[in-house]
């Protein structure tokens, strides 16, 4: 298993996303070897909401570093001028181990330039 001891608290991560633009951030979580784990991350209006506004693509780039991204279509669908919430979890294949590694707020700036139809 990649983790020798349980994660005590998710690292705070507050994201600023430009609506309609590709979003990509590389984040290091010092002291965590996340080799052999999979990841998932979501953005929602608030912690109690059942509606998933976007799902991150999360990939491991180093044993302690992940790349989190959304394509332009996903960011275009996010409500602008809102404070949203998000987190990213690491898990093993059978999900007997799940740990939140990142959590925080998302601010979305509104897009002005859009394709003309």
C-alpha positions in Angstrom: 0.0 0.0 0.0 1.3 3.5 -0.8 0.3 5.0 2.5 2.1 3.9 5.7 -0.3 5.8 8.0 -3.7 7.4 7.4 -3.9 10.9 6.0 -4.8 13.2 8.9 -6.2 16.1 6.9 -6.7 17.0 3.3 -4.5 19.8 2.0 -6.4 23.1 1.4 -6.6 24.0 -2.3 -8.6 27.0 -3.5 -8.9 27.2 -7.3 -9.6 30.1 -9.6 -11.1 28.8 -12.8 -11.7 30.9 -16.0 -15.0 29.9 -17.5 -14.6 28.5 -21.0 -10.8 28.0 -20.7 -8.8 24.8 -20.2 -7.9 24.4 -16.6 -4.8 22.5 -15.4 -2.9 22.5 -12.2 -0.1 20.4 -10.9 -0.2 19.9 -7.1 2.4 18.3 -4.8 1.2 16.7 -1.6 4.6 16.5 0.4 5.2 13.3 2.2 2.6 11.2 0.4 3.5 8.4 -2.0 0.4 7.9 -4.1 1.8 5.3 -6.4 -0.7 2.5 -7.3 -3.7 4.7 -6.3 -6.5 6.1 -8.5 -8.1 9.5 -8.1 -11.4 11.3 -8.5 -12.4 14.9 -8.0 -15.7 16.8 -8.2 -17.0 20.4 -8.1 -20.4 21.1 -6.5 -22.4 24.1 -5.5 -22.0 23.3 -1.8 -21.1 20.4 0.4 -24.7 19.1 0.6 -25.5 19.3 -3.1 -26.3 16.1 -5.0 -25.5 17.9 -8.3 -22.0 17.4 -9.7 -21.1 20.4 -11.8 -17.8 19.0 -13.1 -15.5 16.0 -12.6 -11.8 16.6 -12.7 -9.4 14.4 -14.7 -6.7 13.6 -12.1 -3.5 11.8 -13.0 -0.4 11.0 -11.1 2.8 12.7 -12.5 5.2 11.9 -9.6 4.7 9.7 -6.5 3.6 12.8 -4.5 2.2 14.9 -7.3 -1.0 15.0 -9.3 -2.2 16.9 -12.3 -5.8 18.1 -12.0 -7.6 19.3 -15.1 -10.9 20.3 -16.8 -11.4 20.8 -20.5 -12.8 24.1 -21.9 -16.3 22.6 -22.3 -16.4 21.6 -18.6 -15.3 25.0 -17.4 -17.8 26.7 -19.8 -20.7 24.9 -18.0 -19.6 26.1 -14.5 -21.7 29.0 -13.1 -19.7 32.2 -13.0 -19.5 34.6 -10.1 -20.2 31.8 -7.7 -18.3 30.2 -4.9 -18.3 26.5 -5.3 -16.6 23.7 -3.4 -14.4 20.8 -4.6 -12.2 18.0 -3.4 -10.0 15.2 -4.8 -9.8 11.7 -3.3 -7.2 9.0 -3.7 -8.4 5.4 -3.6 -7.2 1.8 -4.2 -8.9 -0.4 -6.8 -11.3 -2.1 -4.5 -12.0 1.1 -2.5 -11.0 -0.5 0.8 -8.8 2.6 1.1 -10.2 6.1 0.3 -8.6 9.4 1.4 -9.4 13.0 0.6 -6.1 14.6 -0.4 -7.3 18.1 -1.5 -10.3 20.2 -0.6 -11.4 23.8 -0.8 -13.3 26.5 -2.7 -13.6 27.2 -6.4 -14.1 30.7 -7.8 -15.2 30.9 -11.5 -14.6 34.1 -13.5 -17.2 34.7 -16.3 -16.3 34.2 -19.9 -16.9 37.1 -22.3 -15.5 35.8 -25.6 -17.5 32.8 -26.9 -17.8 31.1 -30.3 -20.2 32.9 -32.7 -22.9 30.6 -33.9 
